Every structure is written in C-alpha cells, then in structure tokens.
Amino acid sequence: MIKTYRTHLIASAIATIFPAILGICLGEFLPQEFVTHWNFMGQADRMSNKGFDLLGISFVLLLSQWIGVFFTMKDRKNKNQNKKVFIMIIWIFPLISLLLWVGIYSSAIKGSMDIPKIMLLFLPLMFIFIGNYMPKCKQNYTIGFRITWTLRNEENWNKTHRFAGRVWVYGGILMLILFLLIPTEQTVYVMIPAIFLMVFVPTIYSYLFYKKQLKKGEVTKEELKASPLEKKITLGVIITVIVILLLAFRGDYEVQFESTTLSIKAKYWKDMTISYEEIDEVKYVEIKEKGTRMFGYGTPSLLMGECRNSAWGSYTAYLHEKTKPCIFLRVNDKILVINGEDEESTKEYYEQLRVKVAEEE
C-alpha cells in the first residue's frame, strides 16, 4: 500500500519540512523569536526561537502525519478504501503545516494579514473538505464515525457517513459565514458548540438508525454488542473529551492579602507569594495590549502565565480577560499584572495593595 501512495508521501513530507528549512536558511533576515501558536481568542500565546526550534515544529507535524498514515494503512479493512480518502489523510497535516508557516512568517515580518482570522477560517474549510469525502469512506476502524452501530453494520455505516457528510459541509459553510461576520475573539463561542454538534448529531442519527433496524428485525442486539475492548476505548474517548472541555473553560485564581504578603492561589497554574516589602511600584492601569503569552494557562475568560508585550516587555499575568483595568506591580525589577473578576473588585485590590505597601515603607 505504501508503494501506491509513495509519491504523495514524499511530496507531502517535503511540503511539511520545507518552510522550516527555508526559515533556517533565511535566519539572518528574520527576528530571533517567532510567534508559533495562537489561542482560541486569536491571541498569540507561544514563542519559539529561530533555527532548529522551528524545524522541530515541522518534525512534530510530520511525525503526526506518519503515525496517522501508519495506523490507517495497518487497518485491514482499509485495503479496499477509496483512494481519494487516503490522499486526503496524507495531505491534511501538510496543509495544516503550510497554513501555520504562513502565520508564523507573516507575524515575523509584521505582515498586514489578520493571521488569527485566516487560521480560524481554515477550520470550517476543513470541515467542508472532509465532509465531501465522508460518503466515499468505506467501513474501517481508523477513519470516520467508528461506533458500534456503524462498525458492525455496513448499511448503518453508509447511511451515517452520507448524513454526516451533509452535516459537515453545511455546518462548515455556516461556521465560515459566522467567522467572517463576527470578531476574531468571539469565534470560540461559535466554534466549540459547532464542533460538538457536528460530531454529536451524526452519532445520534446512527443510533436512531440502529433502533429503526432493531425494530424491523434487520439486526439483533447480540450482533451489535460491543466487545470489552470497544467499551474501554469508548469510555477513554468520553473521558478525554470531558477533560478537554473542563480544561478549556475552567481555571481560576484567588488573590489573598495577608499581613505581610500578597498571595495568589491559582488552579491549573502555579501559585505566587510576594512580600509587600519587595513591591517597588503599584499602579492602577488599563491594559491596552496583553501581547503574547510565552507559556502558562489560558481560556476564553482567563490568562495566567509569563507574557510579553511592547509596553512592558516580559511580565507575569493573572488576568480576567473581560476586565480591562488591572494593577501593575513592579517587584524586584520584575513586573506582575493582576485584576479581579470585574472593575469594582480590581479597584478594591488596588486600594488594599496601596495601603499595605505604604505601611511597609
């Protein structure tokens, strides 16, 4: 099977690696650091050094592609799989790689393109692209809606994937229109429910079709009974999805004013304790540019971690995204920026801090 797709595999590997090699060759004309990741809000949240750090990004993508292709080709049911489906699988990661590198280099040269918006638009386009190929996908264990009712019954598989193809195409078109109309920072509120529905609706359709077959006597419960391994895999997928959703929307921090120290207790990120004597400056400001999160934890409503912007350089943030005012602290030549859940609580924090710091002077 590898021989059949050898040309596509070689070409896709070159397409994945070439942008990073180009960056290394042109290194002297590029900045020392690149933005290499954007969060759901369209904000840059990770930086990497030029050179072999960038090559590592391409190798991770290439390895991901090879792992996907390896397991797909190992699936015995894929021996007679539609060739167009295999070609689609081979080229998905190279296309993601090329899109990522367009964003990285445009950001590095301060291009005028709205990179976060362009990268977000790729998602609905991918749903439309894959949706077109879903009806062509034959029954297998590695591609498509691999649930008990589809894997054990070919008619259910075919009906489900024809239906899912339409859902993904129309859902992708609707998502694309909405992404074009709404601000980049609000797309997360469309994207996550849309992805959930495009997975959930075909799954329910498959189950209802199974119940219909069961009622007509076309199948029996024994025929479609899941094996212990399938049950474990299903449970693992459900747990993984739940954990991802919880991490995507949870997390918090609590600011505590103790007698001699300021403490920040954070969920999913490190705590911090600062003596009031260490604080050299306290200001109440409105942050205009959060900049780039180098590493840390972030959700659509929360930002915690090490950040960098043009005004302050490197700084540590514990911020609620919806609250614009914040408290700027200079601590031993380092910068800490915090705020509360709203403007009122932020003002209260500031007044308490100002008094505590003044008492220590």
C-alpha positions as CSV (number, residue, x, y, z in Angstrom):
1,M,0.0,0.0,0.0
2,I,2.9,2.4,0.7
3,K,4.1,1.9,-2.9
4,T,0.7,3.0,-4.2
5,Y,0.9,6.3,-2.3
6,R,4.7,6.8,-2.3
7,T,4.7,9.9,-4.5
8,H,2.1,11.6,-2.2
9,L,4.0,10.6,0.9
10,I,7.3,12.0,-0.4
11,A,5.7,15.2,-1.7
12,S,3.7,15.8,1.5
13,A,6.9,15.3,3.7
14,I,8.8,17.9,1.6
15,A,5.8,20.3,1.9
16,T,5.8,19.9,5.6
17,I,9.5,20.3,6.2
18,F,10.5,22.9,3.5
19,P,9.1,26.0,5.2
20,A,11.2,25.4,8.3
21,I,14.3,24.8,6.3
22,L,13.6,28.0,4.4
23,G,13.4,29.8,7.8
24,I,16.8,28.4,8.8
25,C,18.4,29.4,5.5
26,L,17.0,33.0,5.8
27,G,17.7,33.2,9.5
28,E,19.8,36.4,9.4
29,F,16.8,38.3,7.9
30,L,14.3,37.1,10.5
31,P,13.8,38.0,14.2
32,Q,15.3,35.9,17.0
33,E,11.8,34.8,18.1
34,F,8.7,33.8,16.3
35,V,5.0,33.5,17.4
36,T,4.3,29.8,16.9
37,H,0.8,29.4,18.4
38,W,-2.4,31.3,18.7
39,N,-5.2,30.6,21.2
40,F,-8.9,30.3,20.5
41,M,-9.3,34.0,21.0
42,G,-6.9,34.7,18.1
43,Q,-4.2,35.9,20.5
44,A,-0.5,34.8,20.1
45,D,0.3,32.7,23.2
46,R,3.6,31.0,22.4
47,M,7.0,32.0,21.1
48,S,9.9,29.9,19.8
49,N,13.5,30.7,18.9
50,K,14.5,30.7,15.3
51,G,16.6,27.9,13.9
52,F,16.2,24.3,14.9
53,D,13.3,25.2,17.3
54,L,11.3,25.9,14.1
55,L,12.5,22.7,12.4
56,G,11.2,20.8,15.5
57,I,7.6,22.1,14.8
58,S,7.7,20.7,11.3
59,F,9.1,17.4,12.5
60,V,6.3,17.1,15.1
61,L,3.7,17.7,12.3
62,L,5.5,15.2,10.0
63,L,5.6,12.6,12.8
64,S,1.9,13.1,13.5
65,Q,1.2,12.6,9.8
66,W,3.2,9.4,9.7
67,I,1.6,8.0,12.8
68,G,-1.9,8.6,11.3
69,V,-0.9,7.1,7.9
70,F,0.7,4.1,9.6
71,F,-2.3,3.1,11.7
72,T,-4.7,3.8,8.7
73,M,-2.7,1.5,6.4
74,K,-2.4,-1.2,9.1
75,D,-6.2,-1.4,9.3
76,R,-7.1,-4.5,7.2
77,K,-10.5,-3.0,6.3
78,N,-8.7,-0.2,4.5
79,K,-7.2,-2.4,1.8
80,N,-10.1,-1.5,-0.5
81,Q,-10.5,2.0,0.8
82,N,-11.3,4.8,-1.6
83,K,-8.0,6.3,-2.9
84,K,-9.3,9.8,-2.6
85,V,-9.9,9.3,1.1
86,F,-6.3,8.0,1.6
87,I,-4.9,11.0,-0.3
88,M,-7.0,13.4,1.9
89,I,-5.5,11.8,5.0
90,I,-1.9,12.1,3.7
91,W,-2.3,15.8,2.9
92,I,-4.2,17.1,5.9
93,F,-1.1,17.6,8.1
94,P,1.0,19.2,5.3
95,L,-1.9,21.6,4.7
96,I,-2.0,22.5,8.4
97,S,1.8,22.9,8.3
98,L,1.7,25.3,5.4
99,L,-1.1,27.3,7.0
100,L,0.9,27.5,10.3
101,W,4.0,28.7,8.5
102,V,2.1,31.4,6.6
103,G,1.0,32.7,10.1
104,I,4.5,32.3,11.6
105,Y,6.3,34.2,8.8
106,S,3.7,36.8,8.4
107,S,3.8,37.6,12.1
108,A,7.6,37.6,12.0
109,I,7.8,40.2,9.2
110,K,4.9,42.2,10.7
111,G,2.6,41.5,7.8
112,S,-0.7,43.2,7.4
113,M,-2.8,40.0,7.2
114,D,-5.1,39.1,10.0
115,I,-3.4,35.8,10.7
116,P,-5.6,34.6,13.6
117,K,-8.7,35.2,11.4
118,I,-7.1,33.4,8.4
119,M,-6.2,30.4,10.6
120,L,-9.6,30.2,12.1
121,L,-11.2,30.2,8.7
122,F,-9.2,27.1,7.8
123,L,-11.3,25.1,10.3
124,P,-14.7,25.4,8.6
125,L,-13.0,24.9,5.2
126,M,-11.5,21.7,6.6
127,F,-15.0,20.5,7.7
128,I,-16.3,21.3,4.2
129,F,-13.4,19.5,2.6
130,I,-13.7,16.4,4.8
131,G,-17.5,16.4,4.6
132,N,-17.2,16.0,0.8
133,Y,-15.2,12.8,1.2
134,M,-17.2,11.2,4.0
135,P,-19.8,9.5,1.8
136,K,-16.9,7.9,-0.1
137,C,-15.3,6.5,3.0
138,K,-15.7,2.7,3.3
139,Q,-16.2,0.8,6.6
140,N,-13.0,0.7,8.6
141,Y,-11.5,1.0,12.2
142,T,-9.5,4.2,11.8
143,I,-11.4,6.8,9.7
144,G,-14.9,8.2,10.2
145,F,-17.6,7.6,12.8
146,R,-16.3,4.4,14.4
147,I,-19.0,3.5,16.8
148,T,-20.5,0.1,17.4
149,W,-23.6,0.5,15.2
150,T,-21.5,1.6,12.2
151,L,-18.7,-0.8,12.6
152,R,-21.0,-3.9,12.9
153,N,-23.4,-2.9,10.2
154,E,-22.4,-1.7,6.7
155,E,-25.7,-0.1,5.9
156,N,-25.6,1.9,9.1
157,W,-22.0,3.0,8.2
158,N,-23.0,4.1,4.8
159,K,-26.2,6.0,5.9
160,T,-24.4,7.6,8.8
161,H,-21.5,8.9,6.7
162,R,-23.7,10.2,3.9
163,F,-25.7,12.1,6.5
164,A,-22.5,13.2,8.4
165,G,-21.1,14.5,5.1
166,R,-24.0,16.8,4.6
167,V,-23.9,18.0,8.2
168,W,-20.2,18.8,7.9
169,V,-20.5,20.6,4.6
170,Y,-23.5,22.7,5.6
171,G,-22.2,23.2,9.1
172,G,-18.8,24.2,7.7
173,I,-20.4,26.8,5.4
174,L,-22.5,28.2,8.2
175,M,-19.4,28.4,10.5
176,L,-17.4,30.1,7.7
177,I,-20.1,32.8,7.3
178,L,-20.3,33.4,11.0
179,F,-16.5,33.6,11.3
180,L,-16.4,36.2,8.6
181,L,-19.1,38.3,10.3
182,I,-18.1,38.2,14.0
183,P,-14.9,39.5,15.7
184,T,-12.0,37.0,16.0
185,E,-12.1,37.0,19.8
186,Q,-15.8,35.8,19.7
187,T,-15.3,32.9,17.3
188,V,-14.6,30.5,20.2
189,Y,-18.2,30.8,21.2
190,V,-19.3,29.6,17.8
191,M,-16.5,27.1,17.2
192,I,-16.8,24.8,20.2
193,P,-20.6,24.3,20.1
194,A,-20.4,23.8,16.3
195,I,-17.7,21.1,16.5
196,F,-19.8,19.4,19.3
197,L,-22.9,19.4,17.2
198,M,-21.2,18.2,14.0
199,V,-19.9,15.2,16.0
200,F,-23.0,14.7,18.2
201,V,-25.7,14.9,15.6
202,P,-24.4,12.2,13.2
203,T,-23.8,9.9,16.3
204,I,-27.4,10.3,17.3
205,Y,-28.5,9.7,13.7
206,S,-26.5,6.5,13.7
207,Y,-28.1,5.3,17.0
208,L,-31.6,6.1,15.8
209,F,-31.0,4.2,12.5
210,Y,-29.8,1.3,14.6
211,K,-33.0,1.4,16.7
212,K,-35.0,1.5,13.5
213,Q,-33.2,-1.6,12.1
214,L,-33.7,-3.3,15.5
215,K,-37.4,-2.6,15.4
216,K,-37.7,-4.0,11.8
217,G,-35.7,-7.1,12.9
218,E,-32.9,-6.3,10.4
219,V,-30.3,-6.6,13.2
220,T,-30.2,-8.0,16.7
221,K,-28.7,-6.6,19.9
222,E,-26.3,-9.6,20.0
223,E,-24.9,-8.8,16.6
224,L,-24.1,-5.2,17.6
225,K,-23.0,-5.8,21.1
226,A,-19.7,-4.0,21.8
227,S,-16.7,-6.0,22.8
228,P,-14.9,-5.3,26.1
229,L,-12.1,-3.5,24.2
230,E,-14.6,-1.3,22.3
231,K,-16.2,-0.4,25.6
232,K,-12.9,0.6,27.1
233,I,-12.0,2.7,24.0
234,T,-15.4,4.4,24.1
235,L,-15.0,5.2,27.8
236,G,-11.5,6.5,27.2
237,V,-12.7,8.8,24.4
238,I,-15.6,10.2,26.5
239,I,-13.3,10.8,29.5
240,T,-10.7,12.6,27.2
241,V,-13.4,14.9,25.7
242,I,-14.8,15.7,29.1
243,V,-11.3,16.6,30.4
244,I,-10.5,18.8,27.4
245,L,-13.8,20.6,27.8
246,L,-13.2,21.1,31.5
247,L,-9.7,22.5,30.9
248,A,-10.9,24.7,28.1
249,F,-13.4,26.6,30.3
250,R,-12.2,26.2,33.9
251,G,-9.4,27.5,36.0
252,D,-9.3,30.5,38.3
253,Y,-7.2,32.3,40.8
254,E,-7.8,33.9,44.2
255,V,-5.9,37.0,45.5
256,Q,-5.3,37.0,49.3
257,F,-4.0,40.0,51.3
258,E,-2.2,38.6,54.3
259,S,-0.4,40.6,57.0
260,T,3.0,40.8,55.3
261,T,2.5,39.1,51.9
262,L,0.3,39.1,48.8
263,S,-0.7,35.5,47.8
264,I,-2.2,34.3,44.5
265,K,-3.7,30.8,44.6
266,A,-4.2,29.5,41.1
267,K,-6.0,26.5,39.6
268,Y,-4.1,24.8,36.8
269,W,-1.2,27.2,37.2
270,K,1.5,28.0,39.8
271,D,0.8,29.9,43.0
272,M,2.7,33.1,43.9
273,T,3.6,34.8,47.1
274,I,5.2,38.3,47.3
275,S,6.2,40.2,50.3
276,Y,4.9,43.8,50.4
277,E,8.5,45.0,51.1
278,E,9.5,43.6,47.6
279,I,7.0,45.8,45.8
280,D,8.6,48.9,44.4
281,E,5.7,50.3,42.4
282,V,1.9,49.9,42.3
283,K,-0.3,51.5,39.6
284,Y,-3.9,51.2,38.5
285,V,-3.9,51.0,34.7
286,E,-6.0,49.8,31.8
287,I,-4.1,47.3,29.7
288,K,-4.3,48.1,26.0
289,E,-2.2,45.2,24.7
290,K,-1.8,41.9,26.5
291,G,0.7,40.8,23.9
292,T,1.9,37.2,23.7
293,R,1.7,34.5,26.3
294,M,5.0,32.7,26.3
295,F,3.7,29.8,28.4
296,G,1.1,29.3,31.0
297,Y,-2.6,28.6,31.1
298,G,-5.4,30.4,29.2
299,T,-9.1,30.1,28.5
300,P,-11.5,32.4,26.7
301,S,-12.0,34.2,30.0
302,L,-8.7,33.8,31.8
303,L,-5.0,34.4,31.2
304,M,-2.3,33.2,33.6
305,G,1.4,32.8,32.8
306,E,4.5,34.5,31.5
307,C,3.7,37.1,28.9
308,R,5.3,39.8,26.8
309,N,4.1,43.0,25.2
310,S,5.6,46.1,23.6
311,A,4.9,48.3,26.6
312,W,6.4,46.3,29.5
313,G,8.4,43.6,27.9
314,S,8.3,40.3,29.9
315,Y,5.7,40.2,32.7
316,T,3.7,37.7,34.8
317,A,-0.1,37.8,34.4
318,Y,-3.1,36.7,36.4
319,L,-5.9,38.4,34.4
320,H,-9.6,38.0,33.8
321,E,-9.9,38.7,30.1
322,K,-13.2,40.7,30.4
323,T,-11.9,43.1,32.9
324,K,-10.0,45.9,31.2
325,P,-8.5,47.7,34.3
326,C,-5.6,46.0,36.1
327,I,-3.0,46.5,38.7
328,F,0.6,46.9,37.6
329,L,3.2,45.8,40.2
330,R,7.0,46.2,39.9
331,V,8.6,43.6,42.1
332,N,12.4,43.5,42.3
333,D,12.7,44.7,38.7
334,K,10.1,42.2,37.5
335,I,6.5,43.0,36.5
336,L,3.3,41.4,37.8
337,V,-0.1,42.3,36.4
338,I,-3.3,41.2,38.1
339,N,-7.0,42.1,38.2
340,G,-10.3,41.0,39.7
341,E,-13.4,39.5,38.1
342,D,-14.7,43.0,37.5
343,E,-13.7,46.6,37.7
344,E,-15.1,47.0,41.2
345,S,-13.1,44.1,42.7
346,T,-9.9,45.3,40.8
347,K,-10.3,48.8,42.5
348,E,-10.6,47.1,45.9
349,Y,-7.4,45.1,45.3
350,Y,-5.6,48.2,44.3
351,E,-6.7,50.2,47.4
352,Q,-5.7,47.3,49.7
353,L,-2.3,46.9,48.0
354,R,-1.6,50.6,48.1
355,V,-2.2,50.7,51.8
356,K,-0.2,47.6,52.5
357,V,2.8,48.7,50.5
358,A,2.7,52.2,52.1
359,E,2.7,50.6,55.6
360,E,5.9,48.7,54.7
361,E,7.8,51.8,53.5
